[in-house]
Amino acid sequence: MKKKIVIKLGSSTLTRGKWQISRGKIEDVAQQILELREQYHVILVSSGAGAAAKQYFKLKEHHTALPFKQALVAIGQPILMRIYQEVFNDLGLGVAQCLLTYYDFHNETSRQNIINTIDSLLENDFIPIINENDTVATEEIKFGDNDKLAALTAGLIHADLLVLASDINGLYTADPKHNPEAELITEVTDVQQIAHLAQETKSDLGSGGMPSKIVAAEICKEQQVEMWIVNGQQDHFIVDALKGSIPFTKFTK
């Protein structure tokens, strides 16, 4: 029986730290899924709609008001999915869009519908690509760059592993971008003991950073899902992490 891996791709990963969506990075992810598909079912949780919109359109407004951000992601979501479809289809991979809200996880009927839909997609060899429905819900825009959504999804579908792609190798003892003596923490068994470090380690061009990843780790711990923070800027980061050939932070069940 195939294991289930949920992989969360934030804006900093999908843009390779630049200002527009990188087709090369999406192709890198698709190539890795091809390598893994004999052993794993892969579910993607993807940010990047805002970046996709900015890439193609010059909007009249340029401010941080929430309605503007909602409009931005509403414009960018179909563009982002089109890029996924084009890149993945070239490699013979089918994709499907699943837009969720946090309210869906609190309603038993909705929860079961999510499980049924994802299971059916996986059985038919389609890769679910999940994002928050930001037109009606704004948690991802305001707080977490989909880290929490990925953790809730991983718990709901009883995933074997959640991989959060970051722009650094994982959780450090200090901010590695400003402290050369900062050391990578390779394994965490007690989330509460390292929670304070998240405030000291800056990460991600997206909205989440390390604090939202600690929240995700707490959710995963409750749901008995192992979670990894891996440097998504590197090519082949998923397969290499599974092989143990690159450094990353593991949060045990």
C-alpha positions in Angstrom: 0.0 0.0 0.0 1.4 3.4 -1.0 2.2 5.9 1.7 0.7 9.4 1.6 3.0 12.5 1.6 1.6 16.0 1.8 4.0 18.6 0.4 3.4 22.3 1.1 4.9 24.7 -1.4 5.1 28.3 -0.3 5.5 31.4 -2.4 9.3 31.6 -1.7 9.7 28.0 -3.0 7.6 28.5 -6.1 9.3 31.7 -7.1 12.8 30.5 -6.1 13.0 33.6 -3.9 12.3 36.0 -6.8 9.1 37.9 -7.9 7.5 35.4 -10.3 6.4 31.8 -10.4 9.3 29.5 -11.6 8.2 26.9 -14.1 11.5 25.3 -13.5 10.7 24.8 -9.8 7.3 23.3 -10.6 8.9 21.0 -13.1 11.4 20.0 -10.4 8.5 19.0 -8.1 6.8 17.2 -11.0 9.9 15.2 -11.8 10.2 14.2 -8.2 6.6 13.0 -8.0 7.3 10.8 -11.1 10.2 9.2 -9.1 8.1 8.7 -6.1 4.7 7.6 -7.5 5.5 3.9 -7.3 5.8 4.1 -3.5 3.9 7.3 -2.6 0.7 9.2 -3.1 1.6 12.9 -3.2 -0.8 15.7 -2.2 0.3 19.2 -2.8 -0.7 22.2 -0.7 0.3 25.2 -2.8 0.5 29.0 -2.2 1.6 31.3 -5.0 -1.6 32.7 -6.3 -0.7 36.2 -5.4 2.7 35.9 -7.0 1.1 34.5 -10.2 -1.3 37.5 -10.4 1.5 40.1 -9.9 3.5 38.4 -12.6 0.8 38.8 -15.3 -1.2 41.9 -14.4 -0.6 45.5 -13.3 -3.4 46.3 -10.9 -4.7 49.8 -10.2 -4.2 49.4 -6.4 -0.9 48.7 -4.7 -1.6 48.4 -0.9 -1.9 45.7 1.7 -5.6 46.0 2.5 -7.2 42.5 2.8 -9.8 43.0 0.1 -7.1 43.9 -2.4 -5.1 40.7 -1.4 -8.3 38.7 -1.9 -8.7 40.1 -5.3 -5.1 39.4 -6.1 -5.3 35.7 -5.2 -8.7 35.4 -7.0 -7.0 36.6 -10.2 -3.9 34.5 -9.7 -5.4 31.2 -8.7 -6.5 30.1 -12.2 -3.2 31.3 -13.6 -1.3 29.2 -11.0 -3.3 26.1 -11.8 -2.8 26.6 -15.5 1.0 26.6 -14.9 0.7 23.4 -12.9 -1.5 21.8 -15.5 0.9 22.7 -18.4 4.0 21.6 -16.6 2.6 18.4 -15.1 0.7 17.4 -18.2 4.0 17.5 -20.2 5.2 14.8 -17.9 2.0 12.8 -18.1 0.8 13.8 -14.6 -2.8 14.8 -14.0 -3.7 17.5 -11.4 -6.9 18.6 -9.7 -7.7 21.8 -7.8 -9.2 21.6 -4.3 -10.1 24.9 -2.6 -10.7 24.6 1.1 -11.4 26.8 4.1 -10.6 26.2 7.8 -14.3 26.0 8.5 -14.4 22.8 6.4 -12.3 21.0 8.9 -14.8 21.7 11.7 -17.8 20.3 9.9 -18.1 16.5 9.8 -19.9 16.4 6.5 -17.3 18.6 4.9 -14.4 16.6 6.5 -15.8 13.4 5.0 -16.3 15.0 1.6 -12.6 16.2 1.6 -11.4 12.7 2.4 -13.7 11.1 -0.3 -12.6 13.6 -2.9 -8.8 13.2 -2.2 -9.0 9.4 -2.0 -10.9 9.3 -5.3 -8.3 11.6 -7.0 -5.4 9.5 -5.7 -7.1 6.2 -6.8 -7.3 7.7 -10.3 -3.7 8.9 -10.3 -4.5 12.6 -10.1 -2.5 14.8 -7.9 -4.7 17.0 -5.6 -3.4 20.6 -5.4 -4.9 22.2 -2.3 -5.2 25.9 -1.5 -7.4 28.0 0.7 -10.5 29.5 -0.8 -9.4 33.1 -0.1 -12.5 34.7 -1.5 -14.5 33.5 1.5 -11.7 32.8 4.0 -8.5 34.8 4.8 -6.5 32.8 7.3 -3.8 31.9 4.7 -3.5 35.5 3.5 -3.2 37.0 7.0 -1.3 34.4 9.0 0.2 31.2 7.6 1.1 30.8 3.9 -0.8 27.5 4.1 1.4 25.8 6.7 -1.6 25.3 9.0 -3.8 24.2 6.2 -1.2 21.6 5.2 -1.0 20.3 8.7 -4.8 20.0 9.0 -5.0 18.2 5.6 -2.2 15.8 6.6 -4.0 14.9 9.8 -7.4 14.6 8.2 -6.3 12.1 5.5 -4.0 10.3 7.9 -0.8 11.1 5.9 2.4 9.4 6.7 4.4 12.6 6.3 4.1 16.3 5.9 6.9 18.2 4.2 7.0 22.0 4.5 9.3 23.5 1.9 11.1 26.5 3.3 13.9 28.8 2.1 16.4 27.5 4.7 17.3 24.0 5.8 15.0 23.9 8.8 14.8 25.2 12.4 18.0 26.7 13.8 19.3 27.6 17.3 19.4 31.2 16.0 18.8 33.1 12.8 21.3 31.6 10.4 21.2 34.6 8.1 22.6 36.8 10.8 24.4 34.4 13.2 27.1 32.3 11.6 27.2 30.1 14.7 23.6 29.1 14.4 23.2 25.3 14.3 20.5 23.3 12.5 18.2 21.3 14.8 17.8 18.0 13.0 15.2 16.4 15.2 12.5 17.7 17.5 10.6 15.5 19.9 9.0 18.2 22.0 7.6 21.1 20.1 7.1 23.2 23.2 10.8 23.2 24.1 11.8 24.8 20.8 8.8 27.1 20.2 10.8 30.2 21.3 13.3 29.6 18.5 10.8 30.3 15.8 10.7 33.9 16.8 14.5 34.1 16.3 14.7 32.3 13.0 13.5 34.4 10.0 12.4 32.4 7.0 10.3 32.6 3.9 9.4 35.3 1.5 5.8 34.1 2.1 3.5 35.2 4.9 4.3 32.3 7.3 7.9 32.0 8.4 8.9 29.8 11.3 6.1 30.7 13.7 3.4 29.2 11.5 5.5 26.1 10.9 5.7 25.6 14.7 1.8 25.8 14.8 1.8 23.2 12.0 4.1 21.0 14.0 1.8 21.1 17.0 -1.1 20.1 14.9 0.9 17.2 13.4 2.0 16.1 16.8 -1.7 15.9 17.9 -2.6 14.0 14.8 0.4 11.6 14.9 1.8 12.8 11.6 5.6 13.2 11.2 6.6 16.6 9.8 9.8 17.8 8.1 11.0 21.3 7.3 13.1 21.1 4.1 14.9 23.6 2.0 12.7 23.9 -1.1 15.1 26.2 -2.9 17.2 23.1 -3.6 16.4 21.0 -6.6 15.4 17.4 -5.9 14.7 18.4 -2.2 11.9 15.9 -1.6 13.6 12.8 -2.9 16.9 13.8 -1.4 15.3 14.4 2.0 13.6 10.9 1.8 17.1 9.5 1.1 18.6 11.4 4.0 21.2 13.0 1.7 20.4 16.6 2.7 20.1 18.3 6.1 16.6 19.2 7.4 14.5 19.4 10.6 12.4 16.4 11.5 9.5 16.7 14.0 8.7 13.2 15.2 5.2 11.9 15.8 
